[in-house]
Amino acid sequence: PSLEVEFCGRLYENPLMNASGVCCMTTDDLDSMARSRSGAFITKSATSTDRAGNPEPRYVTVPLGSINSMGLPNKGIEYYLNYVLDRQKRFPSENPPFMSVAGMGIDENIKLLNIIQDSEFSGITELNLSCPNVPGKPQVAYDFELTDRTLKSVFQFFTKPLGVKLPPFFDFAHFDDMASILNKYPLAYVNCINSVGNGLYIDVEKESVVIKPKDGFGGIGGEYIKPTALANVRAFYTRLNENIKIIGTGGIRTGQDAFEHLLCGATMLQIGTELQNEGTGIFERINTELLQILEQKGYQSIEDFRGKLHSIT
Ligand SMILES: CC(C)(C)CCc1c(C(=O)O)[nH]c(=O)[nH]c1=O
């Protein structure tokens, strides 16, 4: 069997890639992703200028996953754009890396996407809609009217392949409302999910939180969030028109986890927490485990089962 997938008109040797934020802050990180057995890779969400982000400790690995409040540290969009354009020139036959952007508001998102639109970048762009809004209002993706306005503005000028990174939703009315907004736009994909927001992890011995920012509140990743990630992948897969693909992110630690996301309808798969724990060798391991599952089940390709999760009749 083969793990080859077609995504946005390009062929990838396998569906695995890093989640934006992990193993993608520096050119060394990105080069290690390029050397790995991942099928693709993506930059850290970029802002207009470089950002130091929040004070440390700001990312902590915990037994069942991770908690983070990084605060969008990144080298700025020119740094990442230079990297991906250089790779495009040096390896013209390869798929370019994905570019991720996260403006601190709708105006910066428009500015960042105009920079990409006006560049030679021929790859796929991911717009992080978990980006913060004005203080006191929820993140963009939890403000449906603002999401609609943002996408309407973006598609006035952006003609390259664009996906959006979404936080988890938990209510069918929200799945329905968000899907009806997203279906209005020529999106290449939706990436479900970002970390589960504002969790709290406690060190009982110290009777303390474990990260410094926000009194210890941070995004949760890892095993904790797989059921929520799978549900969001399935909910959008069954609601969005078939031109909008799904990237599944959240709780992928084994070939089986990868298989579950594909069964729910994902086309590409992103790994964050477990990549942070294990390093880029994880891509070889999960590709091997996933291939074993296809062999055991007699599947020749992912197409044979993608999205074919059974309900109980
Ligand atoms: C949470 C934001 C800082 C608004 C965006 C960047 C981001 C971060 C981060 O940089 O803190 N962490 C995540 O788990 N997901 C994200 O999307």
PDBQT file of the ligand as one rigid body, heavy atoms in Angstrom, charges set to zero:
ROOT
HETATM    1  C1  LIG A 401      -2.665  31.834  20.713  1.00  0.00    +0.000 C 
HETATM    2  C2  LIG A 401      -2.062  32.910  19.834  1.00  0.00    +0.000 C 
HETATM    3  C3  LIG A 401      -0.850  33.507  20.515  1.00  0.00    +0.000 C 
HETATM    4  C4  LIG A 401      -3.112  34.001  19.678  1.00  0.00    +0.000 C 
HETATM    5  C5  LIG A 401      -1.743  32.356  18.439  1.00  0.00    +0.000 C 
HETATM    6  C6  LIG A 401      -0.511  31.443  18.358  1.00  0.00    +0.000 C 
HETATM    7  C7  LIG A 401      -0.688  30.137  19.066  1.00  0.00    +0.000 A 
HETATM    8  C8  LIG A 401       0.045  29.796  20.167  1.00  0.00    +0.000 A 
HETATM    9  C9  LIG A 401       1.044  30.715  20.788  1.00  0.00    +0.000 C 
HETATM   10  O1  LIG A 401       1.954  31.216  20.078  1.00  0.00    +0.000 OA
HETATM   11  O2  LIG A 401       0.872  30.937  22.025  1.00  0.00    +0.000 OA
HETATM   12  N1  LIG A 401      -0.124  28.584  20.806  1.00  0.00    +0.000 N 
HETATM   13  C10 LIG A 401      -1.042  27.670  20.338  1.00  0.00    +0.000 A 
HETATM   14  O3  LIG A 401      -1.228  26.578  20.923  1.00  0.00    +0.000 OA
HETATM   15  N2  LIG A 401      -1.785  27.979  19.242  1.00  0.00    +0.000 N 
HETATM   16  C11 LIG A 401      -1.651  29.184  18.587  1.00  0.00    +0.000 A 
HETATM   17  O4  LIG A 401      -2.386  29.405  17.597  1.00  0.00    +0.000 OA
ENDROOT
TORSDOF 0
